[in-house]
Structures are given as structure tokens and as C-alpha cells.
Amino acid sequence: MSGCAMGGASWKEEVLLHDGRKMVVERSQSYGGRHEMGQKPPIKEENITFYLPGSNQPIRWVSEYGEDIGRTNFEPLALHVSEGIPYLVAAPNLCLAYNKWGRPNPPYVIFRHDGKTWQRIPLAEFPTEFKDINLVISTTKHDTLVARQSLIRAETVRKLNSTLTQPEYKTILREAVHSEGLTSCPIPTTAAAKLIAPEINGQLLEYNWWPLAQDWLNKTIRGSK
């Protein structure tokens, strides 16, 4: 890792793909956003750049700063490739982002690159052969360790992530979870203490607001465009 100052950090990371191949990605993050006095600023933006095997065209994924949540929207968890198509799995960054992105359960937001841009897809469209979390998750926690290495090997990625106890960080889940993690985030309420969540057939939808209630979500949580 280089540039481990308060402004940001960058490093190279080896990603173990589901078929045993390894791919090197370049990662960087900047710090900023809302935080308490005396605390280190959170991650403001995340960047991952890589080349598909046999290609000389870079692909970049960015988790941008969210003014509404005061930090970057996502925490990247896994990068996989199938038939030349890259997929990226991310977790919403704490409860404000979890509600913003539709309270997915399992708590993932999944993207597929269509050759031009990244598009969000439902879990049902995510290839079942992808099972592993293969990106360093708690990147700010491990700054000191990874700063000594020019390349974070796949074995080190696995070792660093092994300290995390949440089931969604152990493997890519396919079934809903109810733990003390993101899925336990409270549903936001109005000033009158009414839960801000869509209803389907008269029943409150506590999880997976997207894509079942995409229009409602855009208008209510993100604001109409």
C-alpha cells in the first residue's frame, strides 16, 4: 500500500477467481465525510481498476461519496469473472446506506459490467459458481500490515478476512440472514414515527425493497430525479 496518509491510500491486490485463476487489481480509497471530532474520517470514495484476462482495456468500479450518508456508499467484498463478464459484490456502508439501497437480504448489492457500464442486478442473476469473498474488507483496519507489501497476495486476503465473524463475510450467501449486522438496521421513520417502507398487498416490506419497489424507493428515499 502506498500513500497511507489521511488523504487516501492505494495498493495492488491479488484476487483468486472461482476457477483458480488469479487477477491483480489496483485499489485506492480517499478519506473524508462526516465523523466525530477526534475520530479518523471514514472512507469517502473507493476505486477498483483491473484488466480482464487477455484484454488491454481497463475496467473501473467506483463507490462514490454519498452526501446523504456522509461517506462512500459501499464496501467491496468480491470480484468474479464468468465468460469474460465481471461481477462485483458490495455491502452497503452501514445503516443509512443499507436503507438507501433497499435493505437487501442477504446484505449485498451486486453489479455486472455490460461492456460499457456497471449495472445493478438481482441475486438471482448472479452466477451460482461464485461463492468466495476475495477482496480485503476492513481496509482501514489493516493499513499497517498491508503497507509493507507491494502486492497483497490472495492468501493474505483470506487471512485478513478470517477475523470477521459475520456470515455474509465468510462466503457469498444465497439465503436471507437475520443477524446483528446490516439486516438488524432499523427501518427509517417519519417525524410522526411512521415506518418509511413500501407495502406489498398491505404488508410492510422489511427487506429487499429493490427491485420490487424500485419506483417507490427512488421517490421516497433518494428523491425523484
C-alpha positions in Angstrom: 0.0 0.0 0.0 1.2 3.5 -0.7 0.1 6.9 0.3 -1.3 5.8 3.6 -1.9 9.4 4.8 -5.1 10.9 6.0 -5.9 11.9 2.4 -6.0 8.3 1.0 -4.3 5.1 0.2 -3.6 2.9 -2.8 -2.4 -0.7 -3.3 -2.4 -3.8 -5.5 -4.3 -6.9 -4.5 -4.4 -10.4 -5.9 -7.9 -11.7 -6.5 -8.5 -15.5 -6.5 -11.2 -16.3 -9.1 -13.6 -19.2 -8.8 -11.8 -21.3 -11.5 -8.4 -20.9 -9.7 -7.0 -18.1 -11.8 -5.6 -15.0 -10.2 -6.1 -11.5 -11.2 -4.3 -8.4 -9.9 -6.4 -5.3 -9.2 -5.4 -1.8 -8.2 -7.4 -0.4 -5.3 -7.5 3.1 -3.9 -9.6 4.9 -1.3 -9.8 8.5 -0.1 -10.9 9.6 3.3 -13.4 12.3 4.3 -17.0 12.9 5.1 -18.9 13.1 8.4 -17.3 12.0 11.6 -17.0 12.8 15.2 -14.3 15.2 16.5 -11.1 13.2 17.3 -12.1 10.3 15.1 -10.4 9.3 11.8 -12.5 10.3 8.8 -14.4 7.4 7.1 -13.7 6.2 3.6 -15.1 8.8 1.2 -14.6 7.0 -2.1 -13.5 3.5 -3.2 -11.9 2.7 -6.6 -11.0 -0.7 -8.1 -9.3 -0.9 -11.5 -8.5 -4.2 -13.3 -7.9 -5.8 -16.7 -9.8 -8.9 -17.8 -7.6 -11.8 -18.8 -6.5 -11.3 -22.4 -7.7 -7.7 -22.5 -5.8 -4.4 -22.5 -8.8 -2.3 -21.7 -9.1 -1.2 -18.0 -12.4 -1.6 -16.2 -13.0 0.6 -13.2 -15.6 0.3 -10.4 -16.2 3.3 -8.1 -18.1 3.6 -4.9 -18.8 7.3 -4.8 -19.3 9.6 -1.8 -23.0 9.8 -0.7 -23.9 13.2 0.6 -27.0 11.6 2.2 -24.9 9.1 4.2 -21.7 11.2 4.7 -19.3 8.6 3.4 -18.8 6.2 0.5 -21.9 4.1 -0.4 -20.4 0.7 -0.5 -17.7 -1.7 0.9 -16.5 -4.0 -1.9 -16.4 -7.7 -0.9 -15.8 -9.8 -4.0 -14.9 -9.6 -7.7 -15.6 -12.5 -10.0 -15.5 -13.2 -13.8 -17.5 -15.6 -15.9 -17.3 -15.9 -19.7 -15.5 -12.6 -19.8 -18.1 -10.8 -17.8 -17.1 -9.2 -14.4 -19.3 -9.1 -11.4 -18.7 -7.2 -8.2 -20.4 -7.8 -4.8 -20.6 -5.0 -2.3 -22.1 -4.4 1.1 -23.9 -1.1 1.8 -21.8 1.1 4.1 -23.6 1.0 7.4 -27.3 1.5 8.1 -28.0 4.7 6.2 -26.6 3.1 3.0 -28.4 -0.2 3.8 -31.8 1.6 3.8 -30.9 3.8 0.8 -30.1 0.7 -1.3 -33.3 -1.2 -0.5 -32.4 -3.2 2.6 -31.1 -6.2 0.6 -31.1 -9.6 2.4 -28.6 -11.2 2.0 -27.0 -7.8 2.5 -25.3 -7.4 -0.9 -25.6 -5.0 -3.8 -24.4 -6.8 -6.9 -23.1 -5.3 -10.1 -22.5 -6.7 -13.6 -20.4 -4.9 -16.2 -22.2 -4.9 -19.6 -19.1 -3.9 -21.6 -19.7 -0.2 -21.0 -21.0 0.4 -17.5 -21.8 -1.3 -14.3 -25.5 -2.3 -13.8 -27.1 -3.5 -10.6 -28.6 -7.0 -10.9 -30.7 -9.1 -8.5 -29.1 -12.0 -6.6 -31.0 -14.5 -8.9 -28.8 -13.3 -11.9 -25.5 -13.8 -10.0 -23.8 -17.0 -11.2 -24.1 -19.7 -8.6 -20.5 -20.8 -9.0 -19.3 -17.6 -7.3 -19.0 -18.4 -3.6 -15.9 -16.7 -2.3 -15.3 -13.3 -0.7 -12.0 -12.5 -2.3 -11.3 -8.8 -1.6 -9.8 -7.3 1.6 -12.8 -6.0 3.5 -11.6 -3.9 6.5 -9.0 -2.0 4.6 -8.5 0.8 7.1 -8.1 -1.6 9.9 -5.2 -3.4 8.1 -3.3 -0.3 6.9 -0.1 -1.0 8.9 0.2 -4.6 7.7 -0.5 -4.2 4.0 1.6 -1.0 3.8 4.7 -3.3 4.0 3.7 -5.3 0.9 3.9 -4.3 -2.8 1.2 -6.8 -3.6 -1.4 -8.2 -1.2 -1.5 -11.9 -2.1 -4.7 -13.9 -2.2 -3.6 -16.0 0.8 -3.1 -12.8 2.8 -6.6 -11.6 1.7 -8.1 -14.8 3.1 -6.1 -14.5 6.3 -7.1 -10.9 6.9 -10.8 -11.6 6.3 -10.8 -14.6 8.5 -11.1 -12.4 11.6 -14.5 -11.3 10.6 -17.4 -13.2 12.2 -20.5 -12.1 10.2 -21.7 -14.9 8.0 -22.1 -12.6 5.0 -18.3 -12.0 5.1 -17.4 -15.7 5.3 -19.0 -16.7 1.9 -21.4 -15.3 -0.6 -24.8 -16.2 0.9 -27.9 -17.1 -1.2 -30.4 -17.1 1.6 -31.7 -14.3 3.8 -30.0 -13.8 7.2 -31.1 -12.2 10.4 -28.1 -11.3 12.4 -26.6 -8.4 14.3 -25.2 -7.0 11.1 -26.8 -4.8 8.5 -30.0 -6.8 8.5 -30.7 -5.6 12.0 -30.6 -1.9 10.9 -33.9 -0.2 11.9 -36.3 0.9 9.2 -36.3 4.7 9.0 -39.4 6.6 10.2 -41.2 9.8 9.5 -41.5 12.7 12.0 -44.8 11.0 13.1 -42.9 7.8 13.8 -44.4 6.0 10.8 -42.1 3.5 9.2 -40.8 4.5 5.8 -41.1 1.3 3.9 -43.2 0.1 1.0 -46.2 -2.2 1.4 -47.0 -5.2 -0.8 -50.6 -6.4 -0.5 -51.0 -4.5 2.7 -47.9 -6.0 4.4 -44.9 -3.9 5.2 -41.8 -4.9 3.2 -38.9 -5.0 5.7 -36.2 -6.3 3.3 -35.4 -6.3 -0.4 -37.1 -3.0 -1.3 -35.2 -3.3 -4.6 -36.3 -4.3 -7.3 -39.9 -5.0 -6.0 -40.4 -1.3 -5.1 -37.8 0.5 -7.3 -40.0 3.4 -8.2 -41.2 3.8 -4.6 -37.6 3.7 -3.4 -36.4 6.3 -5.8 -39.1 8.7 -4.9 -39.2 8.1 -1.2 -35.5 7.5 -0.2 -33.4 9.1 -2.9 -35.8 11.7 -4.2 -37.3 11.8 -7.7 -34.9 12.7 -10.5 
